């Protein structure tokens, strides 16, 4: 897929994150990709390795739905380490 951010491929779970007092739900590969790429790279600097892995796996999952499990796990690991979950 050329544009990962529009992918409607569902993740294996729904992530609910509190951001600026509002709950944001992340359900699809595209939503997760947009969330991870919209924030500045400075925001993810502490978790750079996990961030790079999650982005890479989301790009793969946009092309191949079989990769949603590892992509979901990578996003979960990033969110847990960043204390977003």
N, C-alpha and C positions, 0 to 999 in steps of 0.2 A: 504494500500500500504506500502510495507516495506521501500522503499526509496523515501521519499517525494521530494527530490531534482530533480528527473527525471520526476515528474508528468507533463503531458501536459494539465491538466485541465485548461481551460482559466479562468482568473479572469474576473470580470464584467466590468473592465475598463483597459486601458493601462496607466501605470505610466511612465512618461518621467522625468528622474532625471538627472541633470547636476552633473557629478562627475569627478573631476580633468580636467575640461574643455571639457569633452566629454558627449554627451547625451546618457544615458542608458535607453532602453525601457524594461519595465517589463510587460509581457503579461500573463504568466502562473503562476500557483501555485508553480511549481518547480523553476522558475526564482526568484520569490519573496522569497521563502524559502532559496535558495542559497545566495541571496543578504543579507538577514537578518542574516544568520548564518556564512557567510564568514568573515564578519567584526568582530573584537575583541569584546568580551563582555564589555570591558572598553568603547568602542565607544558608546554603548547603555545604559550605566549605568544610565544616567540621565532619560532615558525613559524606565527603566527596566520593569515596570508593563505593559506598552503598548507593549513592545517587546515580553514579555512572552505570552501575549494574542494573538498577531499576529502569533507567531510561533505555538501555540496550535491550533488556528483556521485553519491555513494553513495545518497542519497535518490532521485535520479532513476533510478538503476540498479535500485533495488528495485521500481520501477513499470514499468520498460522495460529488458529484458535487453540491448537494443541499446546501452545506455549503459555496459555493463560495461567496455569498452575504455578510455574516458576516465576512468572511476572508478578502474580499476586503475592507470592512469598517474598519476593524482593522488595515490593512496595511496603508490605507489612513490616519487614525488618527495618527499612528506612524510617517508617513512621514510629515504630517502637523506640528505636535508638534516639530519634529526635524528640521523643516524648510527646508526640501528637496523638497517640492512642493510649 
